[in-house]
């Protein structure tokens, strides 16, 4: 399944993304008595300047995607300096307080981006993402603390949002959609997130009710912007889980700039802590580059490239899991033979050309290609004993299984290969009608070429009897009549698919910000269209399908003494099926699967206030989703398998709360709470909980430092999720079994010491070589909670019962980290 594509050529080229024309900083400058200061001079290192009026108000236009230093000076007040690096068209409020008698240590109030607030977007600081590491190596480590986002597997970077599954989330890097591997079924096989956090300039996240420009998915949007460098620099990070090196540069004339990163990760530290012992080699590596060449002030050419290689080799030896009660302890002891070899190679390249016709009109052309070759090979024989444990303290056989209540074996086999090649060509544009109004549009063509071979089976033997498939229809009247039927595998899937999907997408949207009776008002209206057709071997009855999605947003910021913003968003959201959604549980492609349809309503409120003379914000969102033509699925670990029948309807509603601010001066922390209920009705049998029915969610991200030693810092990452359905056997009828997994509880602690800080001067020669240098250690799962991702089901030959034995995730693990910037 090998082929040569121009992605190999793309991955060797360098050119990068665009930088926009301008952004706006505005605000009011106050003195210690909260009175406006007139005549404050405001200048930048890039040549812009202005001054405050008699009301202390100013507005400053600065270049986009360039680090700009803004200086505030006044004859009777202390000087203030603040650095900004804003996105294209971004508008922020910055309201410093200028002091007279004391040295100005830090700026005081930065109100959140108004544009992001009205859009319903959560912005996450890139510095926070780089500082707060975790078992999940990327932005997902921060996302899991947000309300409405569920990650109950620290080995996985996949997440579900407000009742959706892993396939319902959009991910963009510089307006270019990125993809995940197809065949991964376990978090153990995952390594690196696509997003390289050392290259990130901005992170925006929307959990629902997003605009028409963001595409066709049912759950969320993660919008990443990689940065354009302003000087030369190198950043390195090393830990027991791997390392990364990122370099950036810019030419003397400023026309060329580039950033590139190499990452390596070895999850042995985490996987060797699991109950299943064996030889494991999880190696994950990638190389990314993001380059920009500015041919002129009007034309910029950009390139985003990525090559990744993930290998997961596993040869299990044994496992023992103790469960039951103190009075009646039971143990599962498993011995293994065989091995698993998985490999995922992906190549991604994208060009983006930006033509700035004038200050109001920008035209873009984006082309990208994604090629993945994946293999999933394993032959594993597991022989188990289920029995009583020796609990005699002092006995040399303490903890061993003494008396077997059940014995059996399981043989699993797979030879799965997938080769996917996806090409996109898109024209985008935006036109600023006036200062308040903007029109955006896009036309996009996509071709998906998938070659898939699916060959896997499972044989189960319990107490000497081969277990037949759960839906085996041949009657068995033993012991009254002898059974002469064939020995049948418990599960047997064989399929060979060659599929092509052609898509045409388009959107247009209008945004306007205006004033209504002294109140700030923002509204957005847009519509998307998506047509697709499925063709391929043995597919003859496919038809072209088209869906249209109208969406709208409205926000108002009343002219009140309290800083409040109210927001409502509503629209029709479709999810046209991707290849995995077309493939049913037997591996057969169903070409006429419809797009899942959802009606979204989101009501939001943001309340900004001061507490302890520091800024805080409370964000509240209530939402409802009504879904039809739902494609039911089963979820096992991170593997999603669809019925491909559109035979269900569903709903989801909930409430998300997040309080963030400076609980400790100079740091940002937040606490979040989420309530969710999502159910589905399959074949009109009644509503039951969906696999992602995450009822309650608590998350916290807290940062602190030692007052007398501000370079000694800590972070605490807390997550509590109630259990989701998934404790039942994968073959069980969900209307009979709705067993939930245990609650997910996790606390990660990190402590670091900043040996070298860029804001300080050092006489030592070796210290002068560094801009930053920090060392620290981390404790993952600090309280050693036993979290389970699935259950293994075994039979007791005496009582004829089945036991659910939890498959635990990682226990407490220690890590050491060294970070440097040159």
ChimeraX attribute file (.defattr): number of C-alpha atoms within 10 A of each C-alpha:
attribute: neighborCount
match mode: 1-to-1
recipient: residues
	/A:1	11
	/A:2	6
	/A:3	8
	/A:4	8
	/A:5	13
	/A:6	10
	/A:7	23
	/A:8	15
	/A:9	10
	/A:10	21
	/A:11	20
	/A:12	12
	/A:13	16
	/A:14	22
	/A:15	25
	/A:16	30
	/A:17	29
	/A:18	27
	/A:19	20
	/A:20	19
	/A:21	20
	/A:22	18
	/A:23	19
	/A:24	18
	/A:25	19
	/A:26	15
	/A:27	18
	/A:28	20
	/A:29	23
	/A:30	19
	/A:31	15
	/A:32	11
	/A:33	9
	/A:34	10
	/A:35	13
	/A:36	19
	/A:37	20
	/A:38	18
	/A:39	18
	/A:40	24
	/A:41	15
	/A:42	20
	/A:43	18
	/A:44	18
	/A:45	11
	/A:46	13
	/A:47	8
	/A:48	14
	/A:49	17
	/A:50	16
	/A:51	18
	/A:52	20
	/A:53	16
	/A:54	12
	/A:55	14
	/A:56	19
	/A:57	19
	/A:58	22
	/A:59	18
	/A:60	18
	/A:61	15
	/A:62	24
	/A:63	21
	/A:64	22
	/A:65	25
	/A:66	19
	/A:67	19
	/A:68	20
	/A:69	15
	/A:70	20
	/A:71	17
	/A:72	22
	/A:73	17
	/A:74	15
	/A:75	10
	/A:76	11
	/A:77	19
	/A:78	17
	/A:79	16
	/A:80	20
	/A:81	16
	/A:82	14
	/A:83	11
	/A:84	15
	/A:85	18
	/A:86	23
	/A:87	21
	/A:88	15
	/A:89	14
	/A:90	16
	/A:91	20
	/A:92	19
	/A:93	17
	/A:94	21
	/A:95	20
	/A:96	19
	/A:97	24
	/A:98	28
	/A:99	18
	/A:100	14
	/A:101	10
	/A:102	9
	/A:103	12
	/A:104	16
	/A:105	10
	/A:106	13
	/A:107	15
	/A:108	17
	/A:109	16
	/A:110	13
	/A:111	16
	/A:112	17
	/A:113	17
	/A:114	15
	/A:115	15
	/A:116	17
	/A:117	19
	/A:118	26
	/A:119	21
	/A:120	29
	/A:121	21
	/A:122	17
	/A:123	16
	/A:124	15
	/A:125	14
	/A:126	17
	/A:127	13
	/A:128	16
	/A:129	21
	/A:130	18
	/A:131	15
	/A:132	23
	/A:133	20
	/A:134	22
	/A:135	23
	/A:136	21
	/A:137	25
	/A:138	21
	/A:139	26
	/A:140	21
	/A:141	19
	/A:142	19
	/A:143	20
	/A:144	28
	/A:145	25
	/A:146	26
	/A:147	27
	/A:148	29
	/A:149	23
	/A:150	26
	/A:151	21
	/A:152	26
	/A:153	22
	/A:154	24
	/A:155	21
	/A:156	23
	/A:157	24
	/A:158	21
	/A:159	20
	/A:160	22
	/A:161	26
	/A:162	31
	/A:163	27
	/A:164	22
	/A:165	21
	/A:166	18
	/A:167	19
	/A:168	17
	/A:169	21
	/A:170	21
	/A:171	21
	/A:172	17
	/A:173	19
	/A:174	19
	/A:175	16
	/A:176	19
	/A:177	16
	/A:178	15
	/A:179	15
	/A:180	13
	/A:181	15
	/A:182	17
	/A:183	21
	/A:184	20
	/A:185	16
	/A:186	15
	/A:187	18
	/A:188	21
	/A:189	24
	/A:190	24
	/A:191	24
	/A:192	22
	/A:193	17
	/A:194	20
	/A:195	20
	/A:196	23
	/A:197	23
	/A:198	23
	/A:199	25
	/A:200	20
	/A:201	19
	/A:202	22
	/A:203	20
	/A:204	17
	/A:205	21
	/A:206	21
	/A:207	25
	/A:208	27
	/A:209	30
	/A:210	26
	/A:211	24
	/A:212	27
	/A:213	19
	/A:214	18
	/A:215	22
	/A:216	23
	/A:217	22
	/A:218	31
	/A:219	26
	/A:220	23
	/A:221	25
	/A:222	20
	/A:223	21
	/A:224	23
	/A:225	20
	/A:226	25
	/A:227	27
	/A:228	28
	/A:229	25
	/A:230	17
	/A:231	14
	/A:232	14
	/A:233	15
	/A:234	17
	/A:235	20
	/A:236	19
	/A:237	20
	/A:238	18
	/A:239	18
	/A:240	16
	/A:241	17
	/A:242	18
	/A:243	18
	/A:244	20
	/A:245	19
	/A:246	22
	/A:247	20
	/A:248	22
	/A:249	19
	/A:250	20
	/A:251	14
	/A:252	9
	/A:253	8
	/A:254	14
	/A:255	14
	/A:256	21
	/A:257	27
	/A:258	26
	/A:259	26
	/A:260	22
	/A:261	22
	/A:262	19
	/A:263	20
	/A:264	20
	/A:265	21
	/A:266	21
	/A:267	22
	/A:268	17
	/A:269	16
	/A:270	22
	/A:271	21
	/A:272	15
	/A:273	14
	/A:274	15
	/A:275	16
	/A:276	19
	/A:277	18
	/A:278	17
	/A:279	15
	/A:280	17
	/A:281	17
	/A:282	21
	/A:283	21
	/A:284	22
	/A:285	20
	/A:286	22
	/A:287	20
	/A:288	22
	/A:289	27
	/A:290	27
	/A:291	28
	/A:292	28
	/A:293	23
	/A:294	22
	/A:295	11
	/A:296	11
	/A:297	11
	/A:298	14
	/A:299	17
	/A:300	24
	/A:301	24
	/A:302	25
	/A:303	26
	/A:304	28
	/A:305	26
	/A:306	23
	/A:307	22
	/A:308	20
	/A:309	19
	/A:310	21
	/A:311	20
	/A:312	21
	/A:313	18
	/A:314	20
	/A:315	19
	/A:316	21
	/A:317	16
	/A:318	17
	/A:319	17
	/A:320	19
	/A:321	16
	/A:322	17
	/A:323	16
	/A:324	12
	/A:325	8
	/A:326	8
	/A:327	7
	/A:328	10
	/A:329	15
	/A:330	24
	/A:331	22
	/A:332	23
	/A:333	20
	/A:334	21
	/A:335	17
	/A:336	21
	/A:337	14
	/A:338	16
	/A:339	19
	/A:340	17
	/A:341	17
	/A:342	21
	/A:343	20
	/A:344	23
	/A:345	18
	/A:346	22
	/A:347	22
	/A:348	24
	/A:349	26
	/A:350	26
	/A:351	25
	/A:352	24
	/A:353	23
	/A:354	22
	/A:355	18
	/A:356	19
	/A:357	13
	/A:358	11
	/A:359	12
	/A:360	14
	/A:361	16
	/A:362	20
	/A:363	18
	/A:364	19
	/A:365	18
	/A:366	19
	/A:367	19
	/A:368	23
	/A:369	24
	/A:370	21
	/A:371	26
	/A:372	22
	/A:373	23
	/A:374	21
	/A:375	20
	/A:376	22
	/A:377	17
	/A:378	20
	/A:379	19
	/A:380	18
	/A:381	21
	/A:382	21
	/A:383	19
	/A:384	22
	/A:385	23
	/A:386	25
	/A:387	21
	/A:388	20
	/A:389	21
	/A:390	18
	/A:391	17
	/A:392	10
	/A:393	9
	/A:394	7
	/A:395	9
	/A:396	9
	/A:397	13
	/A:398	13
	/A:399	18
	/A:400	15
	/A:401	21
	/A:402	15
	/A:403	13
	/A:404	18
	/A:405	17
	/A:406	21
	/A:407	21
	/A:408	21
	/A:409	21
	/A:410	18
	/A:411	19
	/A:412	17
	/A:413	20
	/A:414	20
	/A:415	17
	/A:416	20
	/A:417	21
	/A:418	22
	/A:419	21
	/A:420	22
	/A:421	21
	/A:422	19
	/A:423	19
	/A:424	19
	/A:425	17
	/A:426	19
	/A:427	17
	/A:428	20
	/A:429	18
	/A:430	18
	/A:431	18
	/A:432	17
	/A:433	14
	/A:434	9
	/A:435	10
	/A:436	12
	/A:437	16
	/A:438	18
	/A:439	18
	/A:440	19
	/A:441	20
	/A:442	19
	/A:443	17
	/A:444	18
	/A:445	18
	/A:446	19
	/A:447	17
	/A:448	20
	/A:449	19
	/A:450	19
	/A:451	17
	/A:452	19
	/A:453	18
	/A:454	18
	/A:455	18
	/A:456	19
	/A:457	16
	/A:458	19
	/A:459	20
	/A:460	23
	/A:461	18
	/A:462	18
	/A:463	16
	/A:464	11
	/A:465	10
	/A:466	17
	/A:467	16
	/A:468	17
	/A:469	16
	/A:470	11
	/A:471	9
	/A:472	9
	/A:473	8
	/A:474	8
	/A:475	8
	/A:476	12
	/A:477	9
	/A:478	8
	/A:479	7
	/A:480	7
	/A:481	8
	/A:482	9
	/A:483	12
	/A:484	7
	/A:485	9
	/A:486	7
	/A:487	10
	/A:488	15
	/A:489	16
	/A:490	21
	/A:491	16
	/A:492	15
	/A:493	15
	/A:494	15
	/A:495	15
	/A:496	17
	/A:497	19
	/A:498	18
	/A:499	21
	/A:500	20
	/A:501	19
	/A:502	17
	/A:503	20
	/A:504	18
	/A:505	20
	/A:506	21
	/A:507	22
	/A:508	20
	/A:509	21
	/A:510	20
	/A:511	19
	/A:512	18
	/A:513	19
	/A:514	14
	/A:515	12
	/A:516	13
	/A:517	8
	/A:518	11
	/A:519	13
	/A:520	15
	/A:521	20
	/A:522	22
	/A:523	20
	/A:524	22
	/A:525	20
	/A:526	21
	/A:527	20
	/A:528	26
	/A:529	19
	/A:530	22
	/A:531	16
	/A:532	19
	/A:533	16
	/A:534	25
	/A:535	18
	/A:536	17
	/A:537	10
	/A:538	10
	/A:539	14
	/A:540	10
	/A:541	10
	/A:542	14
	/A:543	12
	/A:544	13
	/A:545	16
	/A:546	16
	/A:547	18
	/A:548	16
	/A:549	20
	/A:550	18
	/A:551	23
	/A:552	22
	/A:553	23
	/A:554	20
	/A:555	23
	/A:556	21
	/A:557	21
	/A:558	17
	/A:559	14
	/A:560	9
	/A:561	6
	/A:562	10
	/A:563	13
	/A:564	17
	/A:565	21
	/A:566	19
	/A:567	22
	/A:568	22
	/A:569	25
	/A:570	23
	/A:571	23
	/A:572	24
	/A:573	29
	/A:574	25
	/A:575	20
	/A:576	23
	/A:577	22
	/A:578	13
	/A:579	19
	/A:580	16
	/A:581	24
	/A:582	25
	/A:583	22
	/A:584	17
	/A:585	14
	/A:586	15
	/A:587	21
	/A:588	16
	/A:589	24
	/A:590	19
	/A:591	24
	/A:592	18
	/A:593	22
	/A:594	22
	/A:595	24
	/A:596	20
	/A:597	24
	/A:598	26
	/A:599	19
	/A:600	23
	/A:601	20
	/A:602	23
	/A:603	19
	/A:604	21
	/A:605	22
	/A:606	21
	/A:607	15
	/A:608	20
	/A:609	16
	/A:610	12
	/A:611	12
	/A:612	10
	/A:613	11
	/A:614	15
	/A:615	20
	/A:616	21
	/A:617	21
	/A:618	18
	/A:619	19
	/A:620	20
	/A:621	23
	/A:622	18
	/A:623	22
	/A:624	23
	/A:625	27
	/A:626	16
	/A:627	21
	/A:628	20
	/A:629	18
	/A:630	24
	/A:631	25
	/A:632	22
	/A:633	18
	/A:634	18
	/A:635	19
	/A:636	18
	/A:637	20
	/A:638	22
	/A:639	15
	/A:640	19
	/A:641	21
	/A:642	19
	/A:643	20
	/A:644	24
	/A:645	19
	/A:646	19
	/A:647	15
	/A:648	20
	/A:649	23
	/A:650	23
	/A:651	21
	/A:652	21
	/A:653	19
	/A:654	20
	/A:655	21
	/A:656	22
	/A:657	20
	/A:658	21
	/A:659	18
	/A:660	19
	/A:661	21
	/A:662	21
	/A:663	18
	/A:664	15
	/A:665	17
	/A:666	14
	/A:667	13
	/A:668	18
	/A:669	20
	/A:670	20
	/A:671	19
	/A:672	22
	/A:673	20
	/A:674	25
	/A:675	19
	/A:676	23
	/A:677	19
	/A:678	24
	/A:679	19
	/A:680	22
	/A:681	20
	/A:682	19
	/A:683	11
	/A:684	10
	/A:685	10
	/A:686	12
	/A:687	16
	/A:688	16
	/A:689	20
	/A:690	27
	/A:691	23
	/A:692	24
	/A:693	23
	/A:694	26
	/A:695	18
	/A:696	20
	/A:697	24
	/A:698	22
	/A:699	25
	/A:700	24
	/A:701	22
	/A:702	20
	/A:703	23
	/A:704	20
	/A:705	19
	/A:706	10
	/A:707	11
	/A:708	7
	/A:709	10
	/A:710	11
	/A:711	16
	/A:712	18
	/A:713	17
	/A:714	20
	/A:715	20
	/A:716	19
	/A:717	24
	/A:718	20
	/A:719	21
	/A:720	20
	/A:721	20
	/A:722	17
	/A:723	24
	/A:724	23
	/A:725	20
	/A:726	24
	/A:727	23
	/A:728	20
	/A:729	17
	/A:730	14
	/A:731	12
	/A:732	12
	/A:733	11
	/A:734	19
	/A:735	13
	/A:736	8
	/A:737	13
	/A:738	19
	/A:739	14
	/A:740	17
	/A:741	19
	/A:742	19
	/A:743	17
	/A:744	20
	/A:745	19
	/A:746	23
	/A:747	20
	/A:748	22
	/A:749	20
	/A:750	23
	/A:751	20
	/A:752	21
	/A:753	18
	/A:754	18
	/A:755	14
	/A:756	19
	/A:757	16
	/A:758	14
	/A:759	7
	/A:760	8
	/A:761	11
	/A:762	13
	/A:763	7
	/A:764	8
	/A:765	8
	/A:766	8
	/A:767	15
	/A:768	14
	/A:769	11
	/A:770	18
	/A:771	18
	/A:772	19
	/A:773	20
	/A:774	18
	/A:775	18
	/A:776	18
	/A:777	17
	/A:778	24
	/A:779	20
	/A:780	23
	/A:781	25
	/A:782	17
	/A:783	13
	/A:784	15
	/A:785	16
	/A:786	18
	/A:787	23
	/A:788	21
	/A:789	23
	/A:790	24
	/A:791	20
	/A:792	14
	/A:793	15
	/A:794	22
	/A:795	20
	/A:796	19
	/A:797	17
	/A:798	9
	/A:799	9
	/A:800	9
	/A:801	12
	/A:802	13
	/A:803	17
	/A:804	16
	/A:805	20
	/A:806	20
	/A:807	17
	/A:808	17
	/A:809	23
	/A:810	23
	/A:811	19
	/A:812	17
	/A:813	16
	/A:814	15
	/A:815	17
	/A:816	16
	/A:817	20
	/A:818	17
	/A:819	21
	/A:820	19
	/A:821	20
	/A:822	15
